[in-house]
Amino acid sequence: MSLWDPVYQLVKQIPRGRVLSYGAVAKILRLPGGARSAGRAMAATPSGKGVPWHRVLAASGKILIREPYSSLQRKLLESEGVQVIESRVKMKQYLWVPPRKKSKSAPKAKSPRKTKRRPR
């Protein structure tokens, strides 16, 4: 088991044609070190494990990694229908919002009943 397994599990959920930012990954998983930690995790992505690393970008939508991987990331995104213009993706258009987990909160307290007072 890897230290970054929770990151990889989250990234595997990003559907084709959608993207997520490093900061969003860090926020969802409460990673210490924030977006930089998410970036380190993506840089250490093991090959052959089916982790769609190319779907994680800067918050601005910019491809941050260097060549030759930035060209590969661009090609992979474009193959999924994501438009990349000048190494940037329109985050508002392609952003993936993970489904919220249903919290197992305590049952809601019943509101106190208003009782009618009897005249004396």
ZAMARGU-4260 file (C-alpha; in steps of 0.2 Angstrom, whole numbers, plus 5000, padded with zeros to 4 digits):
<rodrens>
0) 5000/5000/5000 | 5006/5017/4995 | 5005/5033/5005 | 4997/5041/4989 | 4984/5027/4987
5) 4969/5039/4993 | 4974/5051/4980 | 4975/5038/4966 | 4958/5031/4972 | 4950/5048/4970
10) 4958/5052/4953 | 4952/5035/4947 | 4934/5042/4950 | 4936/5057/4938 | 4926/5053/4923
15) 4933/5054/4905 | 4931/5072/4898 | 4932/5079/4916 | 4946/5087/4926 | 4950/5091/4944
20) 4964/5103/4951 | 4978/5098/4962 | 4971/5110/4975 | 4954/5101/4974 | 4961/5084/4976
25) 4971/5091/4992 | 4955/5099/4999 | 4944/5084/4997 | 4957/5072/5005 | 4963/5085/5017
30) 4981/5082/5012 | 4994/5091/5023 | 5004/5102/5011 | 4989/5105/5000 | 4991/5106/4981
35) 5009/5103/4981 | 5006/5086/4990 | 4994/5082/4977 | 5006/5086/4963 | 5019/5075/4971
40) 5007/5061/4972 | 5003/5063/4953 | 5022/5064/4949 | 5024/5047/4958 | 5009/5039/4949
45) 5013/5021/4946 | 5012/5016/4927 | 5000/5002/4923 | 4988/5005/4938 | 4975/5014/4927
50) 4977/5031/4936 | 4971/5045/4924 | 4985/5057/4930 | 4981/5068/4915 | 4965/5073/4922
55) 4973/5083/4936 | 4978/5101/4932 | 4982/5118/4940 | 4967/5128/4947 | 4968/5139/4932
60) 4967/5125/4921 | 4985/5126/4915 | 4995/5110/4911 | 5010/5112/4923 | 5021/5097/4919
65) 5036/5099/4908 | 5039/5091/4891 | 5037/5077/4885 | 5023/5074/4897 | 5014/5090/4894
70) 5011/5085/4876 | 5006/5068/4881 | 4994/5076/4894 | 4987/5087/4881 | 4984/5073/4869
75) 4976/5062/4882 | 4964/5076/4887 | 4960/5080/4869 | 4956/5062/4865 | 4943/5063/4879
80) 4935/5078/4871 | 4943/5091/4882 | 4948/5107/4873 | 4965/5113/4877 | 4970/5130/4871
85) 4988/5136/4874 | 4991/5123/4887 | 4975/5128/4896 | 4958/5120/4899 | 4942/5130/4904
90) 4939/5123/4921 | 4921/5130/4922 | 4917/5119/4907 | 4926/5103/4912 | 4927/5103/4931
95) 4922/5087/4939 | 4913/5089/4956 | 4913/5073/4966 | 4897/5067/4973 | 4895/5071/4991
100) 4896/5057/5004 | 4880/5055/5014 | 4885/5059/5031 | 4880/5047/5045 | 4874/5062/5056
105) 4864/5060/5072 | 4845/5060/5068 | 4838/5077/5069 | 4830/5082/5085 | 4812/5085/5084
110) 4806/5102/5087 | 4797/5105/5103 | 4778/5105/5101 | 4768/5120/5105 | 4755/5116/5117
115) 4739/5125/5119 | 4737/5132/5137 | 4720/5129/5145 | 4712/5144/5152 | 4711/5143/5171
</rodrens>
